[in-house]
């Protein structure tokens, strides 16, 4: 391939990418709109590798090439960040699958919600403190009869400060809610805290206990400074925890989910050995081929 041919290849791919992006803009879903709104607000403020991956999500392509016959398929790149509106559904679906298997083994699931007062600044230390309080709550006397479960942390900001609350799915027949309220209030340093519990023997609870750390629709409404504060604070933090019987059944649950999943993709030629490359990598590969031919 000559230099001129390589330039034509790069230019044609750029044209195709721009045309693809134009068509994608015409077909934007709500989550796509939320993603682009967040990206535009953070642009110039969060120039990190994490933000670069977020920006590429849904915009760049991944090419899957069969090593046997050379057949190529392309897919949208996904960043898998917990705050990405395009990827949150996948994270939630994995949690829902796990809990749906676990609840088949229990008879008295309860949905517990713990709240605390709003605060002005969201920091990593504030989230660490909240996680420690949740851990202490799990080990408290009022949770003595809880056999296991999960806890999911939500973060909201409606203009009057940051609000942290948690959704618990518990395997327990009965909880002393007066003791729960008193214990949680003491852990968060309040005279009282709002706590709620309801029976969860139907499937409505899955939406709440597996929900996102923050909804894409809410993130898109926040001003840029709140978005930056949020993505900086939550980096490398966990927001979903399993404990007790749910944690112990982890291997068994994963095996059951894996068994129910569709088999890995197989090429039309019968092979299943794939090579994955980004658009940038494919262009670099063409450059390397050109250099070897010289």
VEXZAZA-913544 format. One line per field, with one value per residue: residue number from 1; x, y, z of N, C-alpha, C, O in turn. Coordinates in pm, whole numbers. Layout:
! VEXZAZA-913544
num = NUM,...
n_X = X,...
n_Y = Y,...
n_Z = Z,...
ca_X = X,...
ca_Y = Y,...
ca_Z = Z,...
c_X = X,...
c_Y = Y,...
c_Z = Z,...
o_X = X,...
o_Y = Y,...
o_Z = Z,...
This chain:
! VEXZAZA-913544
num = 1,2,3,4,5,6,7,8,9,10,11,12,13,14,15,16,17,18,19,20,21,22,23,24,25,26,27,28,29,30,31,32,33,34,35,36,37,38,39,40,41,42,43,44,45,46,47,48,49,50,51,52,53,54,55,56,57,58,59,60,61,62,63,64,65,66,67,68,69,70,71,72,73,74,75,76,77,78,79,80,81,82,83,84,85,86,87,88,89,90,91,92,93,94,95,96,97,98,99,100,101,102,103,104,105,106,107,108,109,110,111,112,113,114,115,116,117,118,119,120,121,122,123,124,125,126,127,128,129,130,131,132,133,134,135,136,137,138,139,140,141,142,143,144,145,146,147,148,149,150,151,152,153,154,155,156,157,158,159,160,161,162,163,164,165,166,167,168,169,170,171,172,173,174,175,176,177,178,179,180,181,182,183,184,185,186,187,188,189,190,191,192,193,194,195,196,197,198,199,200,201,202,203,204,205,206,207,208,209,210,211,212,213,214,215,216,217,218,219,220,221,222,223,224,225,226,227,228,229,230,231,232,233,234,235,236,237,238,239,240,241,242,243,244,245,246,247,248,249,250,251,252,253,254,255,256,257,258,259,260,261,262,263,264,265,266,267,268,269,270,271,272,273,274,275,276,277,278,279,280,281,282,283,284,285,286,287,288,289,290,291,292,293,294
n_X = 85,65,182,-5,-231,-270,-333,-574,-721,-729,-863,-1105,-1208,-1239,-1437,-1644,-1677,-1763,-2001,-2137,-2161,-2324,-2561,-2609,-2664,-2914,-3063,-3060,-3111,-3277,-3081,-2851,-2866,-2848,-2589,-2434,-2491,-2379,-2112,-2048,-2067,-1863,-1642,-1319,-1298,-1263,-1026,-919,-803,-1019,-1234,-1181,-1230,-1502,-1596,-1553,-1735,-1987,-1942,-1704,-1580,-1550,-1367,-1419,-1237,-1223,-980,-941,-1082,-1086,-1314,-1499,-1658,-1831,-1867,-2019,-1810,-1785,-1769,-1818,-1843,-1967,-2121,-2204,-2459,-2507,-2409,-2504,-2733,-2642,-2479,-2670,-2832,-2669,-2655,-2925,-2968,-2808,-2933,-3188,-3147,-3060,-3281,-3455,-3390,-3466,-3724,-3837,-3789,-3690,-3722,-3526,-3479,-3242,-3177,-3005,-2921,-2891,-2584,-2324,-2088,-1954,-1729,-1447,-1377,-1613,-1776,-1634,-1670,-1948,-1969,-1834,-2013,-2232,-2125,-2085,-2349,-2446,-2325,-2441,-2640,-2912,-2931,-2897,-3054,-3057,-2994,-2856,-2781,-2803,-2669,-2730,-2605,-2731,-2701,-2808,-2885,-3068,-3049,-3037,-2815,-2607,-2741,-2733,-2845,-2946,-3036,-3154,-3164,-3289,-3258,-3463,-3691,-3814,-3770,-3670,-3779,-3763,-3528,-3356,-3376,-3279,-3017,-2904,-2930,-2755,-2512,-2480,-2472,-2705,-3010,-3240,-3328,-3470,-3611,-3719,-3920,-4030,-4228,-4090,-4173,-4253,-4153,-4102,-3918,-3664,-3602,-3545,-3343,-3133,-3067,-2912,-2611,-2648,-2903,-2898,-3060,-3082,-2814,-2758,-2891,-2752,-2534,-2211,-2008,-2109,-2124,-1852,-1759,-1895,-1811,-1543,-1542,-1659,-1490,-1333,-1477,-1696,-2041,-2225,-2292,-2257,-2349,-2325,-2541,-2587,-2338,-2187,-2298,-2201,-2030,-2188,-2412,-2303,-2227,-2477,-2593,-2413,-2455,-2709,-2676,-2643,-2445,-2095,-2013,-1986,-1801,-1914,-1755,-1704,-1509,-1391,-1208,-1104,-993,-968,-998,-957,-1074,-855,-644,-671,-602,-337,-235,-251,-63,169,183,232,483,636,635,792
n_Y = -120,215,544,732,572,485,725,775,558,617,861,784,618,802,960,774,725,977,996,783,872,1089,965,823,1029,1100,895,892,763,814,762,796,1069,1167,1081,1231,1488,1490,1443,1676,1869,1797,1815,1942,1981,1739,1593,1310,966,806,974,999,738,728,922,797,595,424,575,513,223,-131,-388,-720,-989,-1294,-1528,-1745,-1738,-1471,-1314,-1020,-845,-565,-366,-147,47,8,168,79,213,294,524,583,653,493,245,166,4,-252,-313,-310,-520,-744,-749,-793,-1046,-1201,-1164,-1261,-1532,-1594,-1528,-1733,-1920,-1835,-1745,-1528,-1251,-912,-563,-305,37,282,609,930,1263,1540,1670,1916,1880,1635,1384,1152,1060,1096,906,676,679,642,383,242,276,133,-122,-155,-149,-387,-564,-514,-550,-542,-657,-919,-1144,-1154,-1338,-1304,-1105,-812,-484,-172,137,463,785,1115,1450,1720,1990,2084,1995,1697,1369,1066,737,400,86,-218,-569,-822,-1137,-1226,-1290,-1106,-770,-552,-248,-15,-47,-65,193,348,249,305,584,656,574,749,989,1135,1260,1129,909,851,546,265,-25,-306,-588,-820,-1019,-1030,-939,-670,-538,-572,-372,-153,-237,-295,-72,211,388,655,799,826,1023,1204,1277,1414,1651,1788,2063,2141,2154,1998,1749,1697,1688,1464,1244,1242,1182,923,752,440,339,109,27,-162,-438,-772,-1000,-1240,-1517,-1473,-1388,-1617,-1798,-1721,-1848,-2067,-1932,-1784,-1997,-2105,-1892,-1872,-2117,-2082,-1892,-1790,-1977,-1905,-1685,-1821,-1832,-1823,-1998,-2189,-2161,-2025,-1843,-1533,-1201,-886,-543,-187,105,274,97,-69,100,155,-100,-126,64,-53,-277,-155,-43,-274,-371,-201
n_Z = 0,-94,16,-63,-99,161,288,161,258,537,527,408,605,806,693,677,950,1039,896,1006,1270,1224,1145,1377,1554,1467,1557,1830,2152,2470,2667,2517,2466,2728,2786,2600,2686,2943,2871,2724,2924,3099,2944,2906,3176,3304,3213,3196,3179,3233,3165,2894,2805,2866,2688,2444,2447,2282,2058,1926,1743,1785,1637,1550,1454,1285,1342,1184,929,867,869,952,1214,1351,1650,1891,2102,2454,2768,3026,3268,3591,3607,3355,3129,2906,2975,3223,3234,3179,3397,3599,3512,3550,3830,3884,3774,3945,4198,4142,4117,4376,4544,4499,4678,4926,5167,5297,5191,5246,5182,5265,5343,5412,5520,5526,5646,5416,5275,5206,5039,4827,4878,4844,5101,5242,5123,5189,5465,5474,5368,5567,5777,5681,5685,5960,6033,5924,6097,6335,6639,6585,6340,6382,6326,6055,5771,5538,5241,5027,4959,4814,4709,4669,4515,4520,4407,4442,4436,4690,4829,4873,4877,5038,5029,5105,4962,5073,5032,5214,5379,5601,5864,6033,6143,6403,6380,6526,6668,6451,6339,6555,6579,6326,6318,6523,6410,6193,6319,6395,6547,6476,6205,5886,5814,5626,5560,5368,5265,5036,4857,4599,4263,4232,4388,4278,4095,4256,4441,4278,4139,3966,4074,4037,3851,3494,3379,3588,3634,3397,3436,3628,3718,3571,3768,3977,3853,3804,4066,4154,3979,4042,4315,4329,4201,4168,4379,4546,4508,4549,4748,4860,5118,5392,5345,5071,4975,5031,4856,4616,4415,4335,4237,4023,3857,3790,3650,3436,3312,3212,3019,2673,2437,2361,2084,1754,1458,1112,975,1157,1348,1665,1752,1818,1723,1865,1790,1806,1620,1588,1627,1404,1195,1266,1233,956,884,986,821,578,626,654,397,256
ca_X = 0,144,144,-130,-341,-294,-405,-712,-785,-757,-966,-1234,-1257,-1285,-1565,-1743,-1703,-1845,-2134,-2199,-2197,-2440,-2679,-2635,-2729,-3055,-3129,-3022,-3208,-3265,-2951,-2750,-2876,-2791,-2444,-2374,-2506,-2275,-1981,-2025,-2048,-1735,-1532,-1231,-1289,-1223,-941,-853,-823,-1156,-1324,-1154,-1306,-1644,-1625,-1551,-1843,-2095,-1901,-1603,-1617,-1460,-1373,-1390,-1192,-1201,-841,-939,-1123,-1069,-1442,-1495,-1783,-1802,-1956,-1994,-1724,-1853,-1672,-1854,-1834,-2092,-2200,-2232,-2598,-2512,-2361,-2564,-2831,-2571,-2438,-2792,-2880,-2585,-2701,-3059,-2951,-2753,-3033,-3301,-3110,-3051,-3412,-3524,-3350,-3512,-3870,-3884,-3708,-3737,-3657,-3501,-3420,-3183,-3144,-2939,-2939,-2810,-2459,-2291,-1978,-1935,-1586,-1416,-1379,-1754,-1825,-1570,-1740,-2079,-1949,-1801,-2137,-2312,-2061,-2118,-2491,-2461,-2275,-2506,-2728,-3046,-2922,-2854,-3135,-3044,-2911,-2773,-2847,-2723,-2698,-2697,-2598,-2778,-2660,-2889,-2864,-3180,-3027,-3024,-2707,-2597,-2822,-2695,-2935,-2914,-3144,-3111,-3248,-3248,-3321,-3494,-3835,-3868,-3672,-3717,-3749,-3725,-3385,-3286,-3372,-3191,-2879,-2858,-2918,-2631,-2397,-2464,-2464,-2830,-3106,-3326,-3309,-3584,-3586,-3842,-3908,-4151,-4216,-4038,-4196,-4278,-4030,-4092,-3803,-3540,-3573,-3489,-3221,-3025,-3064,-2784,-2561,-2720,-2971,-2846,-3148,-3050,-2679,-2760,-2948,-2662,-2434,-2081,-1928,-2160,-2083,-1710,-1748,-1951,-1726,-1416,-1563,-1700,-1391,-1279,-1560,-1800,-2174,-2312,-2223,-2328,-2298,-2396,-2574,-2571,-2195,-2139,-2350,-2153,-1981,-2303,-2497,-2235,-2234,-2614,-2611,-2332,-2519,-2830,-2640,-2623,-2304,-2009,-2035,-1904,-1799,-1979,-1659,-1697,-1405,-1432,-1086,-1126,-902,-1045,-919,-1029,-1050,-718,-554,-675,-523,-196,-197,-228,65,277,192,295,624,703,644,889
ca_Y = 0,337,650,792,479,486,849,758,467,689,963,718,572,921,999,675,747,1099,965,696,955,1171,878,791,1145,1101,784,895,728,900,741,860,1213,1191,1063,1344,1606,1478,1457,1816,1947,1762,1840,2049,1980,1606,1535,1192,846,762,1057,964,616,765,996,704,498,436,655,438,87,-243,-483,-858,-1059,-1436,-1560,-1856,-1700,-1327,-1245,-908,-786,-446,-340,-20,42,38,204,1,295,286,646,604,617,388,118,135,-103,-379,-335,-342,-651,-845,-757,-851,-1189,-1261,-1165,-1344,-1670,-1608,-1521,-1861,-2005,-1776,-1738,-1405,-1135,-780,-448,-204,162,367,742,1023,1403,1593,1738,2008,1844,1492,1354,1010,1028,1086,777,573,682,582,238,187,272,21,-245,-162,-181,-530,-639,-466,-644,-544,-740,-1050,-1250,-1146,-1450,-1258,-1010,-718,-342,-88,278,563,924,1214,1592,1793,2133,2118,1915,1557,1278,925,641,264,-13,-350,-688,-902,-1264,-1219,-1300,-986,-676,-453,-124,88,-69,-32,340,397,209,380,724,669,557,868,1108,1210,1226,1027,890,786,409,203,-166,-366,-725,-824,-1152,-1021,-902,-526,-488,-581,-243,-62,-284,-309,50,278,476,779,785,908,1138,1300,1326,1510,1778,1855,2154,2079,2141,1884,1629,1676,1648,1329,1142,1239,1117,782,671,321,305,10,74,-278,-535,-893,-1048,-1354,-1631,-1434,-1389,-1756,-1869,-1653,-1941,-2144,-1841,-1756,-2118,-2118,-1787,-1909,-2230,-2034,-1797,-1842,-2014,-1804,-1677,-1902,-1779,-1907,-2100,-2289,-2126,-1934,-1774,-1397,-1091,-763,-422,-60,171,324,-17,-120,191,132,-227,-99,136,-150,-359,-71,-30,-402,-394,-109
ca_Z = 0,-103,111,-111,-73,305,320,114,352,661,498,384,735,877,632,720,1092,1051,846,1106,1383,1184,1152,1518,1618,1427,1625,1971,2255,2588,2730,2432,2492,2861,2774,2529,2771,3047,2807,2688,3046,3160,2850,2950,3322,3352,3108,3251,3097,3256,3083,2754,2779,2868,2565,2331,2463,2184,1943,1852,1711,1810,1527,1588,1334,1300,1309,1089,793,846,869,1046,1264,1431,1762,1959,2220,2579,2871,3146,3389,3666,3591,3213,3097,2805,3031,3352,3224,3182,3536,3672,3470,3616,3969,3886,3750,4067,4304,4101,4151,4521,4612,4485,4791,5052,5176,5360,5151,5289,5119,5368,5295,5516,5468,5619,5608,5306,5311,5097,4950,4811,4873,4865,5244,5283,5076,5272,5594,5455,5352,5700,5856,5630,5735,6102,6043,5895,6211,6458,6707,6524,6219,6429,6265,5909,5724,5427,5154,4949,4981,4699,4750,4573,4539,4447,4440,4384,4454,4833,4884,4835,4959,5031,5092,5065,4946,5118,5016,5330,5408,5743,5888,6101,6196,6501,6309,6623,6693,6326,6330,6660,6547,6208,6359,6599,6320,6107,6403,6392,6652,6416,6061,5822,5767,5577,5524,5313,5220,4899,4801,4455,4193,4218,4463,4201,4032,4356,4506,4180,4058,3944,4178,4007,3723,3385,3361,3693,3608,3286,3484,3722,3661,3546,3890,4051,3781,3830,4207,4163,3914,4116,4445,4321,4130,4238,4494,4524,4550,4565,4833,4902,5247,5449,5258,4931,4945,5035,4739,4496,4312,4288,4159,3896,3775,3739,3548,3321,3246,3143,2914,2538,2415,2300,1940,1665,1322,1011,933,1263,1445,1773,1795,1769,1753,1883,1767,1793,1491,1587,1612,1268,1112,1298,1171,814,875,1007,700,476,658,628,253,198
c_X = 89,98,11,-250,-375,-371,-551,-789,-823,-868,-1102,-1294,-1308,-1420,-1676,-1780,-1792,-1987,-2210,-2245,-2318,-2567,-2713,-2705,-2877,-3135,-3100,-3138,-3192,-3128,-2837,-2749,-2817,-2639,-2379,-2383,-2399,-2137,-1949,-1999,-1911,-1615,-1450,-1213,-1232,-1139,-856,-874,-965,-1253,-1304,-1230,-1455,-1682,-1633,-1672,-1957,-2059,-1796,-1649,-1508,-1478,-1332,-1360,-1168,-1058,-832,-970,-1110,-1199,-1444,-1637,-1745,-1910,-1923,-1906,-1806,-1749,-1694,-1836,-1971,-2179,-2233,-2376,-2609,-2478,-2430,-2659,-2763,-2528,-2558,-2842,-2799,-2627,-2836,-3053,-2906,-2859,-3152,-3273,-3115,-3188,-3493,-3495,-3396,-3663,-3923,-3798,-3773,-3656,-3649,-3434,-3370,-3143,-3063,-2953,-2847,-2685,-2408,-2187,-1960,-1786,-1564,-1422,-1522,-1812,-1762,-1639,-1876,-2068,-1914,-1926,-2227,-2256,-2092,-2265,-2514,-2421,-2341,-2601,-2864,-3049,-2887,-2927,-3127,-2947,-2818,-2848,-2751,-2760,-2646,-2707,-2644,-2729,-2749,-2849,-2971,-3170,-3013,-2919,-2712,-2674,-2778,-2804,-2905,-3039,-3088,-3213,-3201,-3326,-3344,-3646,-3893,-3753,-3738,-3681,-3715,-3576,-3302,-3269,-3274,-3044,-2825,-2840,-2788,-2508,-2373,-2466,-2587,-2919,-3204,-3296,-3430,-3542,-3720,-3816,-4039,-4122,-4176,-4059,-4252,-4150,-4013,-3966,-3675,-3502,-3504,-3354,-3106,-3005,-2926,-2742,-2622,-2779,-2909,-2928,-3119,-2912,-2679,-2814,-2850,-2571,-2299,-2002,-1976,-2121,-1937,-1688,-1790,-1854,-1590,-1431,-1588,-1596,-1333,-1358,-1664,-1932,-2275,-2234,-2314,-2267,-2379,-2420,-2560,-2425,-2143,-2185,-2296,-2111,-2097,-2393,-2434,-2241,-2372,-2642,-2537,-2396,-2640,-2799,-2624,-2476,-2227,-2028,-1937,-1914,-1869,-1887,-1643,-1594,-1460,-1310,-1087,-1010,-986,-953,-1011,-1002,-906,-619,-554,-596,-374,-147,-169,-95,182,296,265,445,701,725,750,1029
c_Y = 125,439,713,704,476,610,839,667,539,791,898,668,689,966,905,694,869,1074,878,778,1043,1090,844,906,1151,996,780,853,826,886,801,1011,1249,1182,1184,1473,1607,1502,1603,1902,1922,1791,1961,2054,1848,1535,1421,1076,794,842,1028,838,643,834,904,610,524,511,582,294,-12,-343,-622,-938,-1206,-1468,-1671,-1810,-1552,-1249,-1140,-865,-665,-421,-203,-41,80,62,126,81,299,411,675,563,506,250,76,16,-240,-414,-377,-483,-763,-861,-826,-1002,-1261,-1272,-1254,-1492,-1690,-1614,-1649,-1952,-1948,-1758,-1606,-1284,-1004,-672,-337,-82,241,500,820,1164,1442,1662,1814,1959,1692,1464,1203,971,1016,952,662,563,614,430,173,176,158,-112,-264,-200,-330,-615,-600,-571,-654,-624,-885,-1164,-1249,-1253,-1409,-1157,-924,-576,-263,58,368,701,1015,1354,1672,1942,2176,2030,1770,1469,1134,840,503,177,-151,-455,-788,-1033,-1269,-1223,-1171,-902,-582,-315,-9,77,-34,119,398,367,292,528,748,660,682,998,1197,1169,1121,1021,816,648,348,56,-214,-509,-726,-960,-1147,-970,-751,-471,-487,-448,-149,-109,-305,-181,113,361,615,765,877,1034,1246,1361,1435,1646,1857,1954,2086,2058,2025,1752,1595,1627,1503,1226,1132,1160,967,694,562,285,200,64,-40,-385,-653,-942,-1169,-1464,-1597,-1438,-1534,-1835,-1814,-1747,-2019,-2058,-1812,-1876,-2134,-2015,-1823,-2022,-2186,-1941,-1867,-1876,-1901,-1803,-1763,-1844,-1874,-2019,-2210,-2259,-2032,-1863,-1635,-1304,-964,-642,-301,-2,219,210,-72,-31,171,1,-210,-26,40,-239,-282,-61,-159,-427,-306,-170
c_Z = 0,0,71,-82,76,347,278,210,481,641,479,515,817,825,678,867,1113,1003,945,1226,1350,1193,1296,1588,1585,1505,1775,2062,2370,2652,2648,2455,2628,2856,2710,2609,2880,2988,2776,2812,3109,3070,2893,3101,3373,3247,3166,3155,3112,3170,2935,2716,2775,2736,2444,2332,2364,2059,1859,1834,1751,1696,1576,1461,1365,1255,1205,946,764,841,981,1084,1348,1535,1819,2080,2344,2689,3001,3275,3458,3651,3444,3180,2994,2862,3158,3346,3235,3324,3620,3639,3535,3762,3977,3864,3878,4176,4270,4130,4302,4588,4594,4603,4925,5049,5230,5319,5196,5217,5224,5305,5415,5454,5572,5564,5493,5359,5188,4996,4948,4790,4887,5013,5296,5241,5155,5408,5584,5442,5486,5787,5811,5682,5884,6122,6021,6016,6343,6514,6641,6393,6255,6359,6112,5861,5608,5343,5074,4989,4862,4742,4636,4614,4456,4492,4367,4411,4598,4902,4838,4932,4934,5095,5035,5059,4980,5078,5120,5338,5559,5761,5943,6151,6296,6444,6404,6652,6569,6315,6431,6628,6431,6241,6433,6510,6235,6187,6399,6508,6603,6267,6006,5771,5728,5547,5465,5270,5073,4836,4659,4391,4176,4284,4380,4137,4130,4409,4408,4099,4054,4065,4162,3868,3618,3363,3465,3670,3502,3328,3570,3651,3653,3674,3977,3985,3810,3973,4224,4104,3983,4244,4433,4253,4220,4364,4454,4576,4559,4639,4861,5032,5292,5346,5110,4891,4938,4913,4608,4384,4251,4198,4023,3801,3713,3629,3421,3242,3165,3026,2780,2519,2348,2148,1862,1526,1227,963,1038,1370,1552,1833,1734,1804,1759,1868,1763,1654,1481,1564,1471,1174,1137,1237,1022,794,891,884,590,500,630,479,186,193
o_X = 178,-7,-73,-357,-492,-462,-641,-905,-936,-957,-1204,-1416,-1407,-1508,-1786,-1897,-1884,-2083,-2330,-2354,-2403,-2670,-2830,-2793,-2957,-3257,-3114,-3249,-3103,-3065,-2739,-2642,-2746,-2569,-2278,-2295,-2336,-2055,-1837,-1919,-1850,-1501,-1504,-1123,-1161,-1177,-734,-953,-1024,-1344,-1400,-1289,-1527,-1788,-1710,-1706,-2015,-2136,-1800,-1742,-1389,-1591,-1226,-1445,-1099,-1020,-726,-894,-1123,-1197,-1396,-1723,-1639,-2027,-1814,-1925,-1886,-1653,-1600,-1817,-2075,-2298,-2284,-2411,-2708,-2515,-2418,-2667,-2820,-2539,-2549,-2888,-2855,-2633,-2859,-3124,-2958,-2874,-3210,-3365,-3168,-3210,-3590,-3567,-3366,-3724,-4040,-3740,-3894,-3536,-3750,-3343,-3445,-3080,-3055,-2993,-2739,-2680,-2445,-2197,-1953,-1724,-1653,-1467,-1550,-1889,-1829,-1663,-1916,-2149,-1960,-1943,-2291,-2332,-2122,-2300,-2593,-2475,-2301,-2638,-2926,-3156,-2851,-2868,-3187,-2832,-2715,-2964,-2634,-2867,-2535,-2805,-2602,-2717,-2762,-2788,-2965,-3270,-2981,-2933,-2807,-2672,-2785,-2849,-2844,-3132,-2988,-3333,-3087,-3445,-3257,-3720,-4003,-3650,-3851,-3567,-3644,-3505,-3192,-3160,-3195,-2957,-2713,-2744,-2719,-2411,-2258,-2463,-2575,-2907,-3246,-3245,-3486,-3447,-3823,-3704,-4147,-4008,-4222,-3969,-4294,-4048,-3919,-3913,-3585,-3383,-3415,-3261,-2994,-2933,-2835,-2825,-2644,-2709,-2873,-2873,-3130,-2894,-2609,-2786,-2863,-2534,-2274,-1935,-1896,-2088,-1903,-1608,-1729,-1820,-1527,-1344,-1543,-1613,-1291,-1309,-1715,-1936,-2395,-2123,-2434,-2147,-2486,-2330,-2525,-2393,-2064,-2117,-2340,-2152,-2104,-2443,-2502,-2257,-2384,-2705,-2589,-2392,-2671,-2886,-2596,-2389,-2286,-2056,-1820,-2023,-1884,-1934,-1578,-1593,-1563,-1310,-1074,-939,-1066,-845,-1127,-919,-842,-522,-450,-530,-295,-32,-76,-24,281,408,348,525,817,819,793,1123
o_Y = 138,425,743,753,467,604,886,692,526,805,950,675,678,1006,947,683,866,1124,897,756,1068,1139,837,884,1200,1007,675,904,911,986,851,1073,1348,1265,1235,1558,1709,1572,1649,1996,2013,1792,2069,2123,1846,1428,1435,1085,744,785,1033,830,588,807,929,552,633,512,587,247,21,-379,-639,-952,-1239,-1437,-1691,-1840,-1510,-1129,-1167,-850,-663,-451,-150,-138,174,-13,109,22,306,405,783,447,433,149,-39,-63,-333,-529,-469,-556,-866,-973,-909,-1078,-1367,-1377,-1316,-1567,-1790,-1695,-1672,-2050,-2007,-1757,-1574,-1221,-986,-687,-282,-96,265,503,782,1182,1385,1706,1780,1993,1629,1514,1133,862,934,891,563,454,538,357,62,79,93,-202,-375,-274,-393,-723,-647,-667,-760,-655,-964,-1269,-1335,-1258,-1472,-1127,-958,-551,-284,99,352,731,996,1374,1690,2013,2292,1996,1727,1492,1086,871,491,192,-194,-433,-834,-1038,-1311,-1166,-1129,-954,-538,-270,84,178,21,168,486,453,343,590,847,732,717,1106,1319,1059,1033,1117,729,637,376,18,-169,-546,-643,-1012,-1249,-958,-708,-369,-408,-416,-73,-30,-332,-182,74,399,685,723,991,1139,1365,1482,1535,1747,1979,1932,1986,1955,1960,1655,1480,1537,1427,1129,1026,1081,890,572,588,208,201,136,-17,-420,-636,-927,-1198,-1499,-1684,-1486,-1567,-1929,-1855,-1728,-2035,-2104,-1816,-1860,-2173,-2046,-1808,-2023,-2245,-1914,-1987,-1812,-1812,-1907,-1775,-1810,-1993,-2123,-2311,-2326,-1968,-1829,-1620,-1325,-937,-639,-311,-54,204,225,-117,-81,169,-9,-270,-52,49,-272,-337,-70,-155,-495,-333,-105
o_Z = 84,62,156,-44,113,429,348,241,529,725,526,535,889,902,713,905,1193,1062,967,1278,1436,1242,1333,1671,1665,1518,1838,2048,2368,2688,2703,2463,2641,2914,2761,2602,2905,3046,2798,2808,3165,3115,2916,3150,3474,3198,3182,3061,3016,3110,2858,2608,2691,2680,2352,2229,2362,1963,1736,1899,1751,1662,1637,1373,1462,1142,1144,853,649,813,1091,998,1411,1513,1799,2154,2339,2701,3079,3382,3393,3679,3414,3202,2993,2802,3200,3439,3293,3367,3701,3726,3572,3813,4066,3930,3913,4239,4358,4164,4351,4678,4666,4627,5029,4942,5211,5407,5184,5196,5266,5223,5509,5348,5689,5449,5476,5474,5076,4878,5053,4696,4935,5046,5384,5316,5184,5459,5672,5500,5515,5860,5893,5718,5928,6214,6092,6037,6449,6446,6640,6341,6167,6334,6047,5905,5584,5369,5057,5044,4814,4804,4522,4732,4335,4597,4245,4409,4626,5020,4773,5053,4821,5206,4929,5138,4923,5088,5115,5307,5635,5681,5906,6195,6274,6458,6365,6661,6580,6283,6398,6647,6438,6196,6410,6532,6209,6128,6399,6561,6679,6210,6072,5693,5790,5514,5505,5243,4994,4768,4606,4459,4110,4240,4408,4126,4091,4421,4450,3999,4127,4148,4261,3776,3648,3331,3436,3685,3514,3263,3584,3535,3720,3689,4044,4053,3836,3997,4300,4172,3982,4280,4518,4248,4332,4447,4342,4676,4576,4599,4884,5054,5239,5270,5031,4782,4849,4871,4500,4269,4129,4096,3921,3680,3597,3529,3310,3118,3062,2944,2773,2578,2286,2089,1898,1480,1256,917,1013,1473,1532,1951,1612,1903,1669,1926,1723,1580,1376,1490,1421,1082,1044,1194,968,697,819,846,518,407,588,440,73,146
